[in-house]
Amino acid sequence: MPPADLVILGAAVRTLDPARPRATAVAVAGGLIVAVGDDAEVRAHAGAGTEVVDGRGMALVPGLVDSHIHPFHGTDGTRGADLQGLRTLDEVRGALAAERARCAPGEWVLGWGLSYDAFGPGEIGTAAIGDAVGETPAYLTFFDYHSALANEPALALAGIDGPRGFEAGGAIVVDDRGAPTGELHERPAMDLVGDLVPPRTPAQRLDAYAETLRALNALGLTGAHVMIGDPALFDRIDELEARGDLTVRCVVPLLQEPGVTDAEIEPQLALRDRGGRRWRAGAAKFFIDGVIDSGTAWLFEPGPGGEGTEPYWPEPDRYAEVVARFARAGFQCATHAIGDRAVAAALDAYEAAGRHASAPHRIEHLETLRDTELARLAAEGVAASMQPLHAAGLDEPGPFNWRERLQPEQVAAGFRWNDIHRSGALLAFGSDWPVASADPRLGLAWARLRRTPGRPDRTPFHPEQAVSADQALAGYTTEAARIVGEEHLSGRIAPGLRADLTGLGADPLEAPADELPGIPTRLTVVDGEIVYRG
């Protein structure tokens, strides 16, 4: 046997492989794990050209995977002022004024991560940011990427002077006089302004993608289920891989928008097996509703303000028809379904379409879930993909937009991680970055605590829905592999599997949950290549 390319010795290896749960050393060759054992066993695989890593003080786990993230679309959208975490309008205005001062003459003022709660009880509208951005066109996206705020110059450039009808769920919010407030709901409305923002050049875009992927590596991430994709993105990912910059292993579904025609679907079906060494297609992504925070989630019982009565896909029967078309062609289907009625619609569509041969169809988010649909997940072989940090803020006292948009029983049925796990359904975890932090250590902590780590004074949001340390780690490893049908390739540290590894400064199964966010990343290995050293 030729010598290994990489050998890691002296580590505390948590394999998640029942055949050998613990080890101290791992050997890698040709992108695969070739040996797992004690130092003496594995050292024998080293040769003159082998890179040997001293793993003392390192806890090595299977490569952490984010099962719902937007590294490419998110990179395109995270330009300008970072408004994450700003909870008052004064803070938002200050950040926008600083961004305006930084911009060159004629450059748009951009911002991302805006919170609905920053507006308090007041109306969301362009008047709230007018003084900060002046007459410069401004376009801000809310943290969930389902709404945006444009100022009057930007609205004028887009020719928006009143309400419009959209084929898919979207809205230009207007005041009592019919004048636009600047708030835009969902992509059809948002893109009227967003598409006017001057884009990066192709080279700048690839460089920005590479920078994002390296930042994810620094968090310990080795894989990503990229939840918005299209044929043009496939080409860009190929370019990244050719440059040696695809440092995160990616599964990239094809996004299907309402209104997609059979003629548009047909050429996409031929892309099912498209991919490279570190990425692949093979999935289709759908949105059946919006989000609770803007009142666009689809609910069985409307929210207190009467919101939540309409799906994003205007004709759910057509949604189910398109799902079946892709499923019959061998695609795994993933549906964004946040409201309880949306979850039911996704389950109905999957039941009619039939199961995938090697990977479960999946539902993304499931933020409020009735017992009826909970029972169907495991029974019908449908997986849940959820994001622990989407519950962030629910441990805070006082008004909170997510709570205010739902009926009390829907709040009580929120983020049912433990119930889903106990039902026997597959549960994988992710972040939805840039909606929330991509740091898996934060996600692991929230999954276990249901409150802000390091804040024991906070009241956990329905603590009975917390999961154990083992279950949380599985959500980023073994279950992340199972949800895309790759449990025979990854998710454990065992000979013959992919050499995707994450080295942390402490064992995530032994460290207190409150301490997880402070644990350093020591090493990230993708496909046998060291892509990050801490």
Stockholm file with secondary structure:
# STOCKHOLM 1.0

chainA/1-534         MPPADLVILGAAVRTLDPARPRATAVAVAGGLIVAVGDDAEVRAHAGAGTEVVDGRGMALVPGLVDSHIHPFHGTDGTRGADLQGLRTLDEVRGALAAERARCAPGEWVLGWGLSYDAFGPGEIGTAAIGDAVGETPAYLTFFDYHSALANEPALALAGIDGPRGFEAGGAIVVDDRGAPTGELHERPAMDLVGDLVPPRTPAQRLDAYAETLRALNALGLTGAHVMIGDPALFDRIDELEARGDLTVRCVVPLLQEPGVTDAEIEPQLALRDRGGRRWRAGAAKFFIDGVIDSGTAWLFEPGPGGEGTEPYWPEPDRYAEVVARFARAGFQCATHAIGDRAVAAALDAYEAAGRHASAPHRIEHLETLRDTELARLAAEGVAASMQPLHAAGLDEPGPFNWRERLQPEQVAAGFRWNDIHRSGALLAFGSDWPVASADPRLGLAWARLRRTPGRPDRTPFHPEQAVSADQALAGYTTEAARIVGEEHLSGRIAPGLRADLTGLGADPLEAPADELPGIPTRLTVVDGEIVYRG
#=GR chainA/1-534 SS CCCCSEEEESCEEECCCTTSCEESEEEEETTEEEEEECHHHHHTTCCTTCEEEECTTCEEEECEEEEEECTTHHHHHCCSEECTTCCSHHHHHHHHHHHHHHSCTTCCEEEEEECGGGGTTSCCSGGGTHHHHTTSCEEEEETTSSEEEECHHHHHHTTCCSCCCCSSSCEEEECTTSCEEEEEEHHHHHHHHHTTSCCCCHHHHHHHHHHHHHHHHHTTEEEEEESCCCHHHHHHHHHHHHHTCCCSEEECCEEECTTCCHHHHHHHHTTTTCBCSSEECCEEEEESCCCTTTTCSCCSSCCTTSCCCSCSSSCHHHHHHHHHHHHHTTCEEEEEECSHHHHHHHHHHHHHHCCCSSSCCEEEECCBCCHHHHHHHHHTTCEEEECGGGGTTTTSCSCCHHHHTSCHHHHHTBCCHHHHHHHTCCEEECCCTTSSCCCHHHHHHHHHHSSCTTCTTSCCSSGGGCCCHHHHHHHTTHHHHHTTTCTTTSSSCCTTSBCCEEEESSCTTTSCGGGGGGCCEEEEEETTEEEEEC
#=GC SS_cons         CCCCSEEEESCEEECCCTTSCEESEEEEETTEEEEEECHHHHHTTCCTTCEEEECTTCEEEECEEEEEECTTHHHHHCCSEECTTCCSHHHHHHHHHHHHHHSCTTCCEEEEEECGGGGTTSCCSGGGTHHHHTTSCEEEEETTSSEEEECHHHHHHTTCCSCCCCSSSCEEEECTTSCEEEEEEHHHHHHHHHTTSCCCCHHHHHHHHHHHHHHHHHTTEEEEEESCCCHHHHHHHHHHHHHTCCCSEEECCEEECTTCCHHHHHHHHTTTTCBCSSEECCEEEEESCCCTTTTCSCCSSCCTTSCCCSCSSSCHHHHHHHHHHHHHTTCEEEEEECSHHHHHHHHHHHHHHCCCSSSCCEEEECCBCCHHHHHHHHHTTCEEEECGGGGTTTTSCSCCHHHHTSCHHHHHTBCCHHHHHHHTCCEEECCCTTSSCCCHHHHHHHHHHSSCTTCTTSCCSSGGGCCCHHHHHHHTTHHHHHTTTCTTTSSSCCTTSBCCEEEESSCTTTSCGGGGGGCCEEEEEETTEEEEEC
//
